[in-house]
Structure formats: structure tokens, C-alpha cells
Amino acid sequence: MKRVFVLGVAVALLALAAGCARDAGGDAPVVGFSQVGAESEWRTANTRSVRSAIEEAGFRLRFSDAQQKQENQIKALRSFIAQRVDVIAFSPVVESGWETVLREAKAAGIPVILTDRSVDVSDESLYVTLIGSDFVEEGRKAARWLLEESPLRRGEDREGPVRIVELQGTVGSAPAIDRGKGFREVLGDDQDYRIVRTQSGDFTRARGKEVMEAFLKSEGGDNIDVLFAHNDDMAIGAIQAIEESGLRPGEDILVISIDAVRGAFEAMMAGKLNVTVECNPLLGPQLVDAIRAVQEGRELPRRIVVEESVFTREQAAEVFPSRQY
């Protein structure tokens, strides 16, 4: 009997020890983070920044990759709610369609932080803050370079308007909507600059190449002056299509893009991309600061914007070594 009793105590102690091991770090907040996907260099760097910052902060992470599908992301958010995470953070695939699941998070008492992209909801109390870039301003910066700094700037002698084709991001996504809006805002009603074709390239190199090939083969495709791509990956795919058509990207067709990833700097150093507008993906530390503020009951601004620059191919070689993404 004594041996049985001792054995029972030992088993109980082992179970208790195992339970303690599972609960190690139990006081650290649990963060559920849903990422759009891994469609670009930018997104990969963004995921890496979030993961490392959360790990360094000692938080526990529940991570989900939506693979660019809203239904996957909604399932992930509902899973986080069921797990009773302390904070939900996510970068929404598109702007609309979040009202119901965000109300579920609010009813469960789980604060939501948006990263990179915004949502369109009737009740802004459904999320605490949005951390990310000003996409409209990024579009404005791209257009200002075209009007004020490019070889096609206003006042040069030419026949007809500057013909622009546009590679949009994912249809319905905040950056696609806002970058296009900002670009058009600066162009205004100026008849010297005309967007002749617009199509989504889904923020990927493969689709960027495919859509640019279609632009070049379409009527008037031999008279394209400028490509405006909503991200660098689409621009890099389009550059390949331009080269395969026998034209010189960066010369015969000016190439303007957004993100400022290392691949864009390599393209600029090769003379194939003219300018890239920075969109900083390293949001992890700011997300951690926001999570701490939420946990401590401190008020946050509704919008936390990161500082960003514009880089031309003349600057590329000097700046490239210091790029982190």
C-alpha cells in the first residue's frame, strides 16, 4: 500500500510539474495575429517584423496566414475569439465585410488592432487603432514625382498626352483603393497626363507580368509612356514583360512603384525602375507598443502613421546597403 501511495504521489507531482511547464509565461498576453499572406517581399518582411517583435516582448503569439482569402481570415479571427486571446491584430485582405466578426470580438471583450490596412465599418469603436502607412499620400508622392521630377515632366515638347498604365493591387484592398486615389488626386484634370489602362495584378510578380503583357499587346500598347504599379513586386514582374517585348524599362517606359523593397533597389541600380515610394513594413515594434498600451489601459490615437521616403534610381546604390527589407 505504501509503495502504491508513493507511486501515486510521484505521478501527481509529475502531472503538476507538466502543468506548470504548460503554464509558463501564463501572465504574458496572448496575441492572435492574422496576416494577409506572403504575396510579396514587403509582406514577408512585415510578418518577420511582427513575429520577432512579439517574441522579443515575451508575448505569446497565435499566428494565421490567410493566403489572401477573406474567408480564411474571418475563420482565424473567430478561432482567436474562441481561444480567448488577449488582443487580436490583423492586416485585412479587403476593406469591407468585417462588421459581424469585429462585433463578435467586441462582445467577447477582446480589443482589435489593425495593422497596415484599414477596414470600412459603421462603428469605429470595433477596433482600437490602425498602425500603418498613409496609402493616399503614397499615391500622391508617385504622381508628384511624375509631374515634377521625371523626364516627362510638364512643359517638355511632345505629341499628345503622357500615356499611363496602372497595375492595381488586390481589388477592394485599402492600398489599392487609396494609392489609386492619391495618384489621381495629384494628376487632377490635367489632360497632359492620361491613365489609359487599369487592371489588378493582385500585388504579385506573376500577375504583374501577365497583366503588363496584356497591356503591351492591346491597342495602343506600343505607345505606353509610364507604368504606375501599386507595389514593387508587380513592377518587377512588369519589367520582365517589358524587356521580353523588346522595350527598355526605365527608358522607353518609365516605371514608378511603391514599397521600396530590396528588389526594387536592385531594379533601380540596373536602370530598369525609375522611382519607388517607401511603404515601411517594419511595424512589429509599434504593434508591441500598442499592445502594451491596451493592456495598461492607456489611450491610443486612432491612427498611427509611419514616416516614409521616396527613392530614385540615382540614390539606389548609396541607399541599398542600409535597407532592412
Short mmCIF file of the C-alpha atoms (twelve columns), coordinates in Angstrom:
data_MODEL
# 
_entry.id   MODEL 
# 
loop_
_atom_site.group_PDB 
_atom_site.id 
_atom_site.type_symbol 
_atom_site.label_atom_id 
_atom_site.label_alt_id 
_atom_site.label_comp_id 
_atom_site.label_asym_id 
_atom_site.label_seq_id 
_atom_site.Cartn_x 
_atom_site.Cartn_y 
_atom_site.Cartn_z 
_atom_site.pdbx_PDB_model_num 
ATOM 1   C CA . MET A 1   0.000   0.000  0.000   1 
ATOM 2   C CA . LYS A 2   2.828   2.343  0.928   1 
ATOM 3   C CA . ARG A 3   4.501   1.714  -2.435  1 
ATOM 4   C CA . VAL A 4   1.232   2.385  -4.258  1 
ATOM 5   C CA . PHE A 5   0.740   5.615  -2.275  1 
ATOM 6   C CA . VAL A 6   4.284   6.803  -3.038  1 
ATOM 7   C CA . LEU A 7   3.828   5.950  -6.705  1 
ATOM 8   C CA . GLY A 8   0.554   7.899  -6.770  1 
ATOM 9   C CA . VAL A 9   2.189   10.951 -5.201  1 
ATOM 10  C CA . ALA A 10  5.026   10.768 -7.725  1 
ATOM 11  C CA . VAL A 11  2.595   10.630 -10.642 1 
ATOM 12  C CA . ALA A 12  0.662   13.585 -9.202  1 
ATOM 13  C CA . LEU A 13  3.860   15.598 -8.814  1 
ATOM 14  C CA . LEU A 14  4.878   14.844 -12.395 1 
ATOM 15  C CA . ALA A 15  1.464   15.929 -13.647 1 
ATOM 16  C CA . LEU A 16  1.707   19.132 -11.609 1 
ATOM 17  C CA . ALA A 17  5.171   19.811 -12.989 1 
ATOM 18  C CA . ALA A 18  3.906   19.271 -16.531 1 
ATOM 19  C CA . GLY A 19  1.004   21.634 -15.896 1 
ATOM 20  C CA . CYS A 20  3.383   24.277 -14.571 1 
ATOM 21  C CA . ALA A 21  5.530   23.881 -17.678 1 
ATOM 22  C CA . ARG A 22  2.495   24.386 -19.900 1 
ATOM 23  C CA . ASP A 23  1.523   27.475 -17.946 1 
ATOM 24  C CA . ALA A 24  4.987   29.011 -18.083 1 
ATOM 25  C CA . GLY A 25  4.584   32.546 -19.305 1 
ATOM 26  C CA . GLY A 26  0.892   32.364 -18.474 1 
ATOM 27  C CA . ASP A 27  0.873   36.008 -17.376 1 
ATOM 28  C CA . ALA A 28  2.161   37.163 -20.773 1 
ATOM 29  C CA . PRO A 29  -0.573  38.437 -23.093 1 
ATOM 30  C CA . VAL A 30  -1.652  36.127 -25.896 1 
ATOM 31  C CA . VAL A 31  -1.812  37.875 -29.276 1 
ATOM 32  C CA . GLY A 32  -3.766  36.480 -32.196 1 
ATOM 33  C CA . PHE A 33  -2.314  37.830 -35.454 1 
ATOM 34  C CA . SER A 34  -3.840  37.173 -38.880 1 
ATOM 35  C CA . GLN A 35  -1.655  38.058 -41.851 1 
ATOM 36  C CA . VAL A 36  -2.901  38.653 -45.399 1 
ATOM 37  C CA . GLY A 37  -0.477  36.139 -46.891 1 
ATOM 38  C CA . ALA A 38  3.033   36.006 -48.322 1 
ATOM 39  C CA . GLU A 39  2.426   37.563 -51.718 1 
ATOM 40  C CA . SER A 40  5.417   39.914 -51.809 1 
ATOM 41  C CA . GLU A 41  8.809   40.840 -50.380 1 
ATOM 42  C CA . TRP A 42  7.039   43.541 -48.387 1 
ATOM 43  C CA . ARG A 43  4.622   41.107 -46.762 1 
ATOM 44  C CA . THR A 44  7.402   38.684 -45.857 1 
ATOM 45  C CA . ALA A 45  9.337   41.479 -44.148 1 
ATOM 46  C CA . ASN A 46  6.162   42.632 -42.367 1 
ATOM 47  C CA . THR A 47  5.495   39.137 -40.989 1 
ATOM 48  C CA . ARG A 48  9.098   38.777 -39.859 1 
ATOM 49  C CA . SER A 49  8.948   42.137 -38.061 1 
ATOM 50  C CA . VAL A 50  5.720   41.271 -36.231 1 
ATOM 51  C CA . ARG A 51  6.893   37.792 -35.224 1 
ATOM 52  C CA . SER A 52  10.265  38.944 -33.916 1 
ATOM 53  C CA . ALA A 53  8.893   41.962 -32.031 1 
ATOM 54  C CA . ILE A 54  6.214   39.885 -30.297 1 
ATOM 55  C CA . GLU A 55  8.758   37.194 -29.411 1 
ATOM 56  C CA . GLU A 56  11.237  39.735 -28.035 1 
ATOM 57  C CA . ALA A 57  8.471   41.313 -25.948 1 
ATOM 58  C CA . GLY A 58  7.769   37.957 -24.303 1 
ATOM 59  C CA . PHE A 59  4.199   37.794 -25.603 1 
ATOM 60  C CA . ARG A 60  2.636   34.548 -26.797 1 
ATOM 61  C CA . LEU A 61  1.651   34.506 -30.477 1 
ATOM 62  C CA . ARG A 62  -1.142  32.700 -32.303 1 
ATOM 63  C CA . PHE A 63  -0.376  33.249 -35.994 1 
ATOM 64  C CA . SER A 64  -2.549  32.624 -39.057 1 
ATOM 65  C CA . ASP A 65  -1.782  33.104 -42.773 1 
ATOM 66  C CA . ALA A 66  -4.973  33.951 -44.700 1 
ATOM 67  C CA . GLN A 67  -3.401  33.206 -48.105 1 
ATOM 68  C CA . GLN A 68  -5.120  36.356 -49.440 1 
ATOM 69  C CA . LYS A 69  -8.622  34.998 -48.750 1 
ATOM 70  C CA . GLN A 70  -11.035 36.922 -46.564 1 
ATOM 71  C CA . GLU A 71  -12.919 33.788 -45.550 1 
ATOM 72  C CA . ASN A 72  -9.697  32.324 -44.128 1 
ATOM 73  C CA . GLN A 73  -9.085  35.485 -42.163 1 
ATOM 74  C CA . ILE A 74  -12.585 35.578 -40.703 1 
ATOM 75  C CA . LYS A 75  -12.193 31.941 -39.596 1 
ATOM 76  C CA . ALA A 76  -8.882  32.850 -37.955 1 
ATOM 77  C CA . LEU A 77  -10.426 35.780 -36.065 1 
ATOM 78  C CA . ARG A 78  -13.258 33.559 -34.815 1 
ATOM 79  C CA . SER A 79  -10.696 30.987 -33.713 1 
ATOM 80  C CA . PHE A 80  -8.821  33.684 -31.767 1 
ATOM 81  C CA . ILE A 81  -12.091 34.711 -30.109 1 
ATOM 82  C CA . ALA A 82  -12.822 31.092 -29.161 1 
ATOM 83  C CA . GLN A 83  -9.310  30.787 -27.697 1 
ATOM 84  C CA . ARG A 84  -9.918  33.924 -25.618 1 
ATOM 85  C CA . VAL A 85  -6.720  35.647 -26.731 1 
ATOM 86  C CA . ASP A 86  -5.955  38.949 -25.021 1 
ATOM 87  C CA . VAL A 87  -5.532  41.026 -28.194 1 
ATOM 88  C CA . ILE A 88  -6.330  40.450 -31.862 1 
ATOM 89  C CA . ALA A 89  -4.235  42.133 -34.547 1 
ATOM 90  C CA . PHE A 90  -4.702  41.666 -38.262 1 
ATOM 91  C CA . SER A 91  -3.970  43.119 -41.673 1 
ATOM 92  C CA . PRO A 92  -7.293  42.869 -43.549 1 
ATOM 93  C CA . VAL A 93  -7.349  41.369 -47.032 1 
ATOM 94  C CA . VAL A 94  -10.008 43.858 -48.168 1 
ATOM 95  C CA . GLU A 95  -11.767 46.816 -46.543 1 
ATOM 96  C CA . SER A 96  -15.369 45.617 -46.328 1 
ATOM 97  C CA . GLY A 97  -17.102 42.614 -44.767 1 
ATOM 98  C CA . TRP A 98  -15.681 42.771 -41.208 1 
ATOM 99  C CA . GLU A 99  -18.589 44.220 -39.232 1 
ATOM 100 C CA . THR A 100 -20.004 40.927 -37.920 1 
ATOM 101 C CA . VAL A 101 -16.770 39.285 -36.770 1 
ATOM 102 C CA . LEU A 102 -15.485 42.510 -35.195 1 
ATOM 103 C CA . ARG A 103 -18.727 42.821 -33.240 1 
ATOM 104 C CA . GLU A 104 -18.134 39.273 -32.006 1 
ATOM 105 C CA . ALA A 105 -14.658 40.271 -30.810 1 
ATOM 106 C CA . LYS A 106 -16.054 43.355 -29.073 1 
ATOM 107 C CA . ALA A 107 -18.779 41.292 -27.361 1 
ATOM 108 C CA . ALA A 108 -16.051 38.939 -26.106 1 
ATOM 109 C CA . GLY A 109 -14.140 41.915 -24.694 1 
ATOM 110 C CA . ILE A 110 -11.119 41.386 -26.965 1 
ATOM 111 C CA . PRO A 111 -9.542  44.603 -28.328 1 
ATOM 112 C CA . VAL A 112 -8.624  44.649 -32.019 1 
ATOM 113 C CA . ILE A 113 -5.642  46.461 -33.566 1 
ATOM 114 C CA . LEU A 114 -5.418  46.911 -37.339 1 
ATOM 115 C CA . THR A 115 -2.002  46.767 -38.988 1 
ATOM 116 C CA . ASP A 116 -1.099  48.047 -42.453 1 
ATOM 117 C CA . ARG A 117 -4.655  48.181 -43.860 1 
ATOM 118 C CA . SER A 118 -7.944  49.739 -42.805 1 
ATOM 119 C CA . VAL A 119 -11.490 48.398 -42.649 1 
ATOM 120 C CA . ASP A 120 -14.792 50.004 -43.628 1 
ATOM 121 C CA . VAL A 121 -17.180 49.635 -40.669 1 
ATOM 122 C CA . SER A 122 -20.102 51.700 -39.392 1 
ATOM 123 C CA . ASP A 123 -18.816 51.639 -35.799 1 
ATOM 124 C CA . GLU A 124 -15.182 52.710 -35.395 1 
ATOM 125 C CA . SER A 125 -15.152 51.501 -31.793 1 
ATOM 126 C CA . LEU A 126 -14.857 47.985 -33.220 1 
ATOM 127 C CA . TYR A 127 -11.097 48.493 -33.382 1 
ATOM 128 C CA . VAL A 128 -8.665  50.406 -31.172 1 
ATOM 129 C CA . THR A 129 -6.218  51.850 -33.690 1 
ATOM 130 C CA . LEU A 130 -4.722  51.417 -37.159 1 
ATOM 131 C CA . ILE A 131 -0.930  51.198 -37.427 1 
ATOM 132 C CA . GLY A 132 0.465   51.703 -40.899 1 
ATOM 133 C CA . SER A 133 1.213   53.870 -43.872 1 
ATOM 134 C CA . ASP A 134 -0.787  56.665 -45.456 1 
ATOM 135 C CA . PHE A 135 -1.602  54.940 -48.749 1 
ATOM 136 C CA . VAL A 136 -3.255  58.011 -50.256 1 
ATOM 137 C CA . GLU A 137 -0.099  60.032 -49.645 1 
ATOM 138 C CA . GLU A 138 1.980   57.255 -51.235 1 
ATOM 139 C CA . GLY A 139 -0.100  57.611 -54.406 1 
ATOM 140 C CA . ARG A 140 0.328   61.383 -54.270 1 
ATOM 141 C CA . LYS A 141 4.112   61.034 -53.942 1 
ATOM 142 C CA . ALA A 142 4.238   58.784 -57.001 1 
ATOM 143 C CA . ALA A 143 2.270   61.289 -59.089 1 
ATOM 144 C CA . ARG A 144 4.280   64.274 -57.832 1 
ATOM 145 C CA . TRP A 145 7.492   62.603 -58.989 1 
ATOM 146 C CA . LEU A 146 5.969   62.047 -62.427 1 
ATOM 147 C CA . LEU A 147 4.790   65.654 -62.759 1 
ATOM 148 C CA . GLU A 148 7.732   67.412 -61.126 1 
ATOM 149 C CA . GLU A 149 10.847  65.223 -61.376 1 
ATOM 150 C CA . SER A 150 10.512  62.726 -64.210 1 
ATOM 151 C CA . PRO A 151 11.902  63.125 -67.747 1 
ATOM 152 C CA . LEU A 152 8.274   63.564 -68.867 1 
ATOM 153 C CA . ARG A 153 7.575   66.442 -66.513 1 
ATOM 154 C CA . ARG A 154 5.259   69.231 -67.567 1 
ATOM 155 C CA . GLY A 155 6.432   71.643 -70.239 1 
ATOM 156 C CA . GLU A 156 8.554   69.335 -72.387 1 
ATOM 157 C CA . ASP A 157 7.684   69.224 -76.078 1 
ATOM 158 C CA . ARG A 158 5.848   66.054 -77.064 1 
ATOM 159 C CA . GLU A 159 2.949   64.960 -79.234 1 
ATOM 160 C CA . GLY A 160 -0.176  64.059 -77.298 1 
ATOM 161 C CA . PRO A 161 -0.595  63.274 -73.582 1 
ATOM 162 C CA . VAL A 162 1.676   61.141 -71.400 1 
ATOM 163 C CA . ARG A 163 0.002   57.713 -71.542 1 
ATOM 164 C CA . ILE A 164 -0.016  55.850 -68.221 1 
ATOM 165 C CA . VAL A 165 -0.953  52.246 -67.474 1 
ATOM 166 C CA . GLU A 166 -1.733  51.245 -63.901 1 
ATOM 167 C CA . LEU A 167 -1.184  47.925 -62.148 1 
ATOM 168 C CA . GLN A 168 -3.588  47.986 -59.217 1 
ATOM 169 C CA . GLY A 169 -3.295  45.921 -56.059 1 
ATOM 170 C CA . THR A 170 -5.888  43.413 -54.860 1 
ATOM 171 C CA . VAL A 171 -9.366  44.656 -55.756 1 
ATOM 172 C CA . GLY A 172 -11.127 46.093 -52.707 1 
ATOM 173 C CA . SER A 173 -7.980  46.338 -50.581 1 
ATOM 174 C CA . ALA A 174 -7.135  49.594 -48.806 1 
ATOM 175 C CA . PRO A 175 -3.758  50.147 -50.526 1 
ATOM 176 C CA . ALA A 176 -5.240  49.543 -53.978 1 
ATOM 177 C CA . ILE A 177 -8.093  51.967 -53.355 1 
ATOM 178 C CA . ASP A 178 -6.027  54.658 -51.648 1 
ATOM 179 C CA . ARG A 179 -2.887  54.573 -53.805 1 
ATOM 180 C CA . GLY A 180 -5.008  54.920 -56.935 1 
ATOM 181 C CA . LYS A 181 -6.979  57.739 -55.295 1 
ATOM 182 C CA . GLY A 182 -3.860  59.690 -54.280 1 
ATOM 183 C CA . PHE A 183 -2.262  59.286 -57.721 1 
ATOM 184 C CA . ARG A 184 -5.370  60.583 -59.485 1 
ATOM 185 C CA . GLU A 185 -5.797  63.405 -56.991 1 
ATOM 186 C CA . VAL A 186 -2.438  64.904 -57.969 1 
ATOM 187 C CA . LEU A 187 -2.946  64.355 -61.705 1 
ATOM 188 C CA . GLY A 188 -6.327  66.045 -61.411 1 
ATOM 189 C CA . ASP A 189 -7.886  67.120 -64.692 1 
ATOM 190 C CA . ASP A 190 -4.539  67.695 -66.401 1 
ATOM 191 C CA . GLN A 191 -5.002  66.491 -69.978 1 
ATOM 192 C CA . ASP A 192 -1.232  66.196 -70.438 1 
ATOM 193 C CA . TYR A 193 -1.311  63.003 -68.336 1 
ATOM 194 C CA . ARG A 194 -3.823  60.269 -69.041 1 
ATOM 195 C CA . ILE A 195 -4.350  56.849 -67.425 1 
ATOM 196 C CA . VAL A 196 -5.260  54.717 -70.429 1 
ATOM 197 C CA . ARG A 197 -5.489  51.261 -68.800 1 
ATOM 198 C CA . THR A 198 -6.001  49.966 -65.271 1 
ATOM 199 C CA . GLN A 199 -6.084  46.363 -64.081 1 
ATOM 200 C CA . SER A 200 -5.374  44.441 -60.893 1 
ATOM 201 C CA . GLY A 201 -2.156  42.457 -60.615 1 
ATOM 202 C CA . ASP A 202 -3.030  41.180 -57.094 1 
ATOM 203 C CA . PHE A 203 0.256   42.544 -55.697 1 
ATOM 204 C CA . THR A 204 2.208   39.572 -57.156 1 
ATOM 205 C CA . ARG A 205 5.089   39.387 -59.653 1 
ATOM 206 C CA . ALA A 206 3.427   36.683 -61.728 1 
ATOM 207 C CA . ARG A 207 0.206   38.648 -62.191 1 
ATOM 208 C CA . GLY A 208 2.124   41.876 -62.718 1 
ATOM 209 C CA . LYS A 209 3.971   40.266 -65.612 1 
ATOM 210 C CA . GLU A 210 0.800   38.735 -67.045 1 
ATOM 211 C CA . VAL A 211 -1.201  41.976 -66.952 1 
ATOM 212 C CA . MET A 212 1.668   44.045 -68.378 1 
ATOM 213 C CA . GLU A 213 1.959   41.584 -71.266 1 
ATOM 214 C CA . ALA A 214 -1.738  42.177 -71.955 1 
ATOM 215 C CA . PHE A 215 -1.265  45.961 -71.793 1 
ATOM 216 C CA . LEU A 216 1.586   45.794 -74.315 1 
ATOM 217 C CA . LYS A 217 -0.406  43.607 -76.721 1 
ATOM 218 C CA . SER A 218 -3.572  45.711 -76.511 1 
ATOM 219 C CA . GLU A 219 -4.480  48.547 -78.868 1 
ATOM 220 C CA . GLY A 220 -2.106  51.441 -78.204 1 
ATOM 221 C CA . GLY A 221 0.269   49.171 -76.294 1 
ATOM 222 C CA . ASP A 222 3.166   50.399 -78.379 1 
ATOM 223 C CA . ASN A 223 2.614   53.960 -77.082 1 
ATOM 224 C CA . ILE A 224 2.801   53.431 -73.313 1 
ATOM 225 C CA . ASP A 225 4.936   56.091 -71.622 1 
ATOM 226 C CA . VAL A 226 4.599   55.255 -67.911 1 
ATOM 227 C CA . LEU A 227 3.795   52.258 -65.737 1 
ATOM 228 C CA . PHE A 228 2.435   53.030 -62.264 1 
ATOM 229 C CA . ALA A 229 2.460   49.852 -60.149 1 
ATOM 230 C CA . HIS A 230 0.855   49.741 -56.706 1 
ATOM 231 C CA . ASN A 231 3.759   47.669 -55.386 1 
ATOM 232 C CA . ASP A 232 7.324   46.708 -56.297 1 
ATOM 233 C CA . ASP A 233 6.611   43.025 -56.906 1 
ATOM 234 C CA . MET A 234 4.107   43.803 -59.659 1 
ATOM 235 C CA . ALA A 235 6.542   46.339 -61.102 1 
ATOM 236 C CA . ILE A 236 9.346   43.755 -61.171 1 
ATOM 237 C CA . GLY A 237 7.079   41.277 -62.971 1 
ATOM 238 C CA . ALA A 238 6.044   44.001 -65.421 1 
ATOM 239 C CA . ILE A 239 9.692   44.911 -66.067 1 
ATOM 240 C CA . GLN A 240 10.266  41.360 -67.278 1 
ATOM 241 C CA . ALA A 241 7.294   41.663 -69.653 1 
ATOM 242 C CA . ILE A 242 8.588   44.996 -70.979 1 
ATOM 243 C CA . GLU A 243 12.038  43.514 -71.655 1 
ATOM 244 C CA . GLU A 244 10.571  40.460 -73.368 1 
ATOM 245 C CA . SER A 245 8.632   42.790 -75.682 1 
ATOM 246 C CA . GLY A 246 11.896  44.344 -76.840 1 
ATOM 247 C CA . LEU A 247 11.497  47.631 -74.944 1 
ATOM 248 C CA . ARG A 248 13.732  49.140 -72.242 1 
ATOM 249 C CA . PRO A 249 12.066  49.504 -68.833 1 
ATOM 250 C CA . GLY A 250 13.114  52.740 -67.179 1 
ATOM 251 C CA . GLU A 251 13.832  54.323 -70.566 1 
ATOM 252 C CA . ASP A 252 11.176  53.536 -73.184 1 
ATOM 253 C CA . ILE A 253 8.609   53.109 -70.410 1 
ATOM 254 C CA . LEU A 254 9.154   54.895 -67.097 1 
ATOM 255 C CA . VAL A 255 8.400   52.613 -64.127 1 
ATOM 256 C CA . ILE A 256 7.013   54.014 -60.866 1 
ATOM 257 C CA . SER A 257 6.194   51.727 -57.940 1 
ATOM 258 C CA . ILE A 258 5.553   51.622 -54.209 1 
ATOM 259 C CA . ASP A 259 7.117   49.728 -51.247 1 
ATOM 260 C CA . ALA A 260 10.899  50.291 -51.591 1 
ATOM 261 C CA . VAL A 261 11.902  46.662 -51.026 1 
ATOM 262 C CA . ARG A 262 15.422  45.489 -51.813 1 
ATOM 263 C CA . GLY A 263 14.283  44.011 -55.136 1 
ATOM 264 C CA . ALA A 264 13.180  47.480 -56.236 1 
ATOM 265 C CA . PHE A 265 16.595  48.919 -55.360 1 
ATOM 266 C CA . GLU A 266 18.260  46.185 -57.412 1 
ATOM 267 C CA . ALA A 267 15.989  47.075 -60.347 1 
ATOM 268 C CA . MET A 268 16.809  50.778 -59.933 1 
ATOM 269 C CA . MET A 269 20.558  50.071 -59.825 1 
ATOM 270 C CA . ALA A 270 20.112  48.142 -63.086 1 
ATOM 271 C CA . GLY A 271 18.372  51.208 -64.568 1 
ATOM 272 C CA . LYS A 272 15.066  49.370 -65.044 1 
ATOM 273 C CA . LEU A 273 12.932  51.111 -62.397 1 
ATOM 274 C CA . ASN A 274 12.844  54.892 -62.034 1 
ATOM 275 C CA . VAL A 275 11.418  55.532 -58.581 1 
ATOM 276 C CA . THR A 276 9.872   53.706 -55.634 1 
ATOM 277 C CA . VAL A 277 7.813   55.270 -52.843 1 
ATOM 278 C CA . GLU A 278 8.585   53.789 -49.445 1 
ATOM 279 C CA . CYS A 279 5.960   51.804 -47.529 1 
ATOM 280 C CA . ASN A 280 7.617   50.676 -44.311 1 
ATOM 281 C CA . PRO A 281 6.712   47.067 -43.348 1 
ATOM 282 C CA . LEU A 282 8.621   47.041 -40.048 1 
ATOM 283 C CA . LEU A 283 5.537   47.602 -37.912 1 
ATOM 284 C CA . GLY A 284 6.319   44.991 -35.229 1 
ATOM 285 C CA . PRO A 285 7.757   47.334 -32.582 1 
ATOM 286 C CA . GLN A 286 4.843   49.778 -32.963 1 
ATOM 287 C CA . LEU A 287 2.385   46.893 -32.671 1 
ATOM 288 C CA . VAL A 288 4.053   45.745 -29.442 1 
ATOM 289 C CA . ASP A 289 3.876   49.303 -28.054 1 
ATOM 290 C CA . ALA A 290 0.165   49.428 -28.901 1 
ATOM 291 C CA . ILE A 291 -0.495  46.044 -27.264 1 
ATOM 292 C CA . ARG A 292 1.245   47.244 -24.089 1 
ATOM 293 C CA . ALA A 293 -0.857  50.418 -24.110 1 
ATOM 294 C CA . VAL A 294 -4.058  48.383 -24.470 1 
ATOM 295 C CA . GLN A 295 -3.019  46.056 -21.637 1 
ATOM 296 C CA . GLU A 296 -2.258  49.033 -19.389 1 
ATOM 297 C CA . GLY A 297 -5.491  50.843 -20.244 1 
ATOM 298 C CA . ARG A 298 -3.728  53.766 -21.935 1 
ATOM 299 C CA . GLU A 299 -5.485  55.647 -24.720 1 
ATOM 300 C CA . LEU A 300 -4.109  55.335 -28.239 1 
ATOM 301 C CA . PRO A 301 -4.566  57.640 -31.247 1 
ATOM 302 C CA . ARG A 302 -6.967  56.281 -33.843 1 
ATOM 303 C CA . ARG A 303 -4.237  56.384 -36.494 1 
ATOM 304 C CA . ILE A 304 -0.519  55.697 -36.061 1 
ATOM 305 C CA . VAL A 305 1.373   56.638 -39.245 1 
ATOM 306 C CA . VAL A 306 4.962   55.660 -40.029 1 
ATOM 307 C CA . GLU A 307 7.486   58.015 -41.660 1 
ATOM 308 C CA . GLU A 308 8.464   57.146 -45.220 1 
ATOM 309 C CA . SER A 309 10.598  58.459 -48.092 1 
ATOM 310 C CA . VAL A 310 10.838  58.435 -51.885 1 
ATOM 311 C CA . PHE A 311 13.864  56.844 -53.583 1 
ATOM 312 C CA . THR A 312 15.019  57.350 -57.173 1 
ATOM 313 C CA . ARG A 313 17.425  55.231 -59.163 1 
ATOM 314 C CA . GLU A 314 20.073  57.941 -58.762 1 
ATOM 315 C CA . GLN A 315 20.001  57.257 -54.991 1 
ATOM 316 C CA . ALA A 316 19.698  53.476 -55.162 1 
ATOM 317 C CA . ALA A 317 23.354  52.392 -54.961 1 
ATOM 318 C CA . GLU A 318 24.046  54.634 -51.968 1 
ATOM 319 C CA . VAL A 319 20.923  53.652 -50.006 1 
ATOM 320 C CA . PHE A 320 20.783  49.926 -50.861 1 
ATOM 321 C CA . PRO A 321 23.330  48.630 -48.284 1 
ATOM 322 C CA . SER A 322 21.288  50.085 -45.408 1 
ATOM 323 C CA . ARG A 323 17.940  48.607 -46.457 1 
ATOM 324 C CA . GLN A 324 16.488  46.124 -43.960 1 
ATOM 325 C CA . TYR A 325 13.874  44.634 -46.280 1 
# 
